[in-house]
C-alpha cells in the first residue's frame, strides 16, 4: 500500500506542461521555440546527447540564411538558446516510456521522473543504419556520408561509392551521378528492392556501375583522415576499389524505442496512429525528405497544431 501511495503521489504532484517535446534535433528545438513563443508552458526532453544528426556534421551548407555554411553543433546550439530565450525548459534526459491511457498524458524519463503534459510532440528522429566498421566510424563526416542531398556537391569530378540496393540507394546514385565522375553501387546480393523505374534510370546512366554479391570489409584510410577507397569481399576474395567518398544507403531506424508498449506503433516500429493531442515532427515521421530544414518546418507545424488543439479544448470547456 505504501508503494502505491508514493507512486500516486509522485504522479499527481508532478508539474503539468502544455506541451512536451521529445527530441533535441532541429524538429524538437523548433517545436519548443514556437510553443514557448506562443505562451505555452513548454518542456523539451532533448536526450542525453541532444542535437540529432546535425551535431556530427562539421559544415551545414544547405540551411537557409548561412551563406558560408555553419557548423552543425553551432546551429543546434543556437536553436537551443533561442528556444530557451522564449521560456522553453530543456532537459538533457532520455524519454523512457509514455502512457496515453490517462490525461494529461504521463511521460517517464530515464531518471524515472514523471512528466504530465496536455500535448506531446514526438520528434525523436531516425538514424541511418551503418555497417558497423571501425573505419566507418572514424571516417564519418570525412568522406563517409548518409545524405547525397547534403554532400553531393562536394564530389564534383570525383569517384564515389553507394552502398545499398533499395530506392534510397538508387536515388542517391542518380543524384551523385550529376556531380561525380564515377558512381559505383555496391550491393550484397544480386536482387534489388528498388522500384523498376529507378533501376532502369540507373542502368541508362553512363557513369554509374553496379557491383553485386559484394560486402564491404573496410573503408580506407582512417589514418589519413579521409576516404581513399574500400575493400570488398566477393566469395571470400578481397577486392579493392579506389574512391573519394562512400555513401551509406542501407535504411534508417526510427527513434521510437521509447514508444514500445504505447500502442501507437506498427509492426516495423513506425508511428501508425497518434492519439488526440499528440503530434509528430521530423525524421521520426518523415521517410522521404530527411533534411534539417524540413525537420525544422515540421517542428513549427507540430507546435502550431498543439497550440490550436489546446485553444479548441479551452473553447469547448
N, C-alpha and C positions, 0 to 999 in steps of 0.2 A: 504493500500500500504506500509506503514511504517513497519508493522509487517512482510510482505512478504520479504521486502528488508533485514530486520535484520536476518530473518531465512536463506535466501540465502547467505548472507554474512558469517554467522556463519558456514554454511556447506562448502562453498567454501574456507574459510580461515583456516579450521581446518587441523591439521597435517595429512599427509598420511603415513601409515605404509606399509611395505612389507607384514608383517604377523601380524595378531591379533589373539591371542589365547584366547578363552573364557573358563575359568576354571582354578582353582588353585590347583587341586589334582596332583597325580603323572603323569597322562597323560598330563595335561596342562603345568606343570612345565618342564617336559622332552621335550615337543614340543618347549617351549620357550628357553630352553637351546640349543637345536640343531639348531633352526632357528637363534638364535643370534650368535652362533659359526660359522655359515655359512655366516656371514656377512650381514644378512638381518636385516632391521630395524624392531624390534620386540616389540610388546606390549602384555602383559599378563593381561587380565581382570580377576583377581583372585577371585572376590567376596568379600563381606563384612566380611564373615567368611571363609577365604581361607583354603585350605588343604584337603577338601573332607572327606571321612570316616576315613582316617588314623589318623586324629587329635584326634579322640576319642578312638584310640587303644593304650593301655598302653604299650604293648610289641609286636612288629612285629618280628616273628621268622623265617619267610619264605621268606624274601627278601635277595637275594644273596649278600654275602660279609660281613654279620654281624653274626658271629658265635654264639655270645651270645644273639642275638636279638638286637633290637633298639626301643626306644620309638617312636611311630608314629608321634607325633608332632615334635620331633627332626629330624626324617627322612625328613619330609616335609620342615622343616626349612633349612636343608642342601641343599635340592633340589632347594629351592628358592634362597639361597645365590649363588649357583653355576650358576643358570640362570642369576642372576644379575651381577655376576663376568664377564660374557661374553657380557654384554651390553643390556640384556632384561630389558625393563621398566615394572615394575609390579604395577598395580593399584588395591587397595583393594576396588573395587566397583563392583556392580552388572551390568550385561547387561540387559537392559530393552526391547530392540527390535532391529531388523536389517532389512534393506532394500536391496534386491538383484536386484532391478529394475534399478539401475544405477551403473556405475563403475567409480572409485573404490567404493566398497560396503560401505554403511553407517551404523555404529553401534551406537545406542543410549544407553548411560549409565544411571544408576539410577539418577545421578546428572543432567541429560538432556544434558550432554556434547556429542557432535557428534564426532565420530572417523571414519576416512576414511581409508580403507585398501584394498590392491590389492588381498590379500588372507585372508581367515578366517579359523581357526581350532576350531571346536566345541568340547569341552572337559568338558562339564558341568555335567558329571557323572549320576548316578542313585542312588536312595535312597530306602533302604528296607522299605516296609510297616511295621508299628508297630501296636500293639494292642491298644495303647493309654492309657495304665495304668500308674499311677504314680509310682508304684513299678517296672514296666518295665524300666522306665527311670532311676530310682535310681540304678538299678542293671545292667544296660547295661555296658558290659565290665567287669562285676564282676560275671559272671555266665549266663548272657543273651547275646546271640550272634546271628549273622545273617550269619555266614560263617563256615560251618563244615570243609572245606578245611583248613581254618586258625586255627581252635581251637580244632579239633577232638582229637589230640594227648594229650590235657590237661586232657582228661576224661578217661584215661585208668583205667579200673576196676570200673568205677563209673556209676551212673544212670542218664540218660538224657531224656529230652522230646523234641520232634519235633512237632511244631505246623504248620499245613497246610495239603493240600490234592492234590497238583499238582506235576508235575515232580520234581521240586526242593526239595519239602519236602521228596519225596521218595528217591531221590538221596542222600540227607543229611542223612536220616535214615540209608541207606545202608552203607555209609561211616562211620558213627558213630558206627555202629554195630561191626566194626572191632576193635574198641578201648574200647567202653563202655561195662559194664557187662549187662546192660539192656537199651533198647531204647523203649520209649513209644510214639507213634504217636497220636496226639490229633487233631480231625477234627470236625468242627461244623455240618456237615451233614453226611449222610450215603453213599454218592456217591463221587467219586474222579475224578479229571480231569487228573490224571497221566496216562501215557501210560500203556497198559495192561502188557507189558513185565516187567515194573518196579513194578507193583502191584504183579505180580507173584513172582518176586525175593524177595520182602519184605515178602510175605506170607510164603516163604520157609526158611526164616531166623529165627532161633530159638529164638534169643534174642531180637526180635522186636515184640511188641504188639501194636495193633491198638485200640483206643477208639474213637468211633464216637458219633455224636449227643451231643457234649460237647463244651462249650465255656469256655475260661479261664477268671476267675473273678479276680484273684490275683496271683502275684508271691511272694513267701515268701523267705527270710525275709529281707527287706531293712535295718531294724535297726541293723542287724548283719553284714551287708555289704557283704553278699554272699547268693547265692540261696540255699534254703533248701527244696523247693517243690513248688507246685502250688495248687490253689483252683479252681476247675472246677464247672460249673453249668450244670446239666442234668435234664431237665424237672422241673426246679425250685429247685432241690435238690443239695446241696453243696457236693462236694466230694474232699477230699484232697489226693494228690499224692506226696510222697517224691521223690526228685531228687536233683542232684548236678548241673545240667545245663539245660538251656532252649534255644532251637534254633528256631528262627522265620523263617519260610519259606512260607510267605503269599504273595509273589510277590514284585516287585520293581516298582518304578515310575521314568521314565527317566527325567532328568533335562532339559526339553525342553519348559517350560512355557514361557520363553522369546522369543521363536520362533513361538508362535501363530501368525497367520497372515502373516507369511513369505512365505507360500505356499510350504514348504518342508516337512510337517508332514502328517502322515496318520491319520485316524480317532481315533487311540488309542494313539496319541501323540508321536509316534515314528518317527524317521527320515526316510522318504520314498525315497527321491531323493536329490542329492546335486548339486547345480549349479557349473559351472566351477570355479575352484579356491577356492572351499570350501571343507574342509575335516573334518572328524570326528575322534575322538580318545577316547579310554577308555570306561567306563561303559555306557556312553550315547548311544553307538552303539553296545555294547557287551552284549548280553543277556545270554551268556553261562559261560564264564570263571570268569569274575568279580574279578580279582586279581590285587594287586598293581603292580606286575611285568609285567603282560600282558597289563595293562593300560599304564605303562611307555614305554613298547615296541611299542605300537600303537601310542603313542605320538611322538616317534622317527620317525616312518614311515610317520606320517602325516606331520612332519616338512620337511622331505626329499621330500615328494611328492609336498609340496608347493614350495620348492626350485627349483625342476626340472620344475614345471609348470611355474614359473617366468622366468627361463632360456629359456624355449621354447618360451615364449611370447617375450622376447628380441630378440631371433634369428629370429622370424617371422617379427618383425619390422625392 
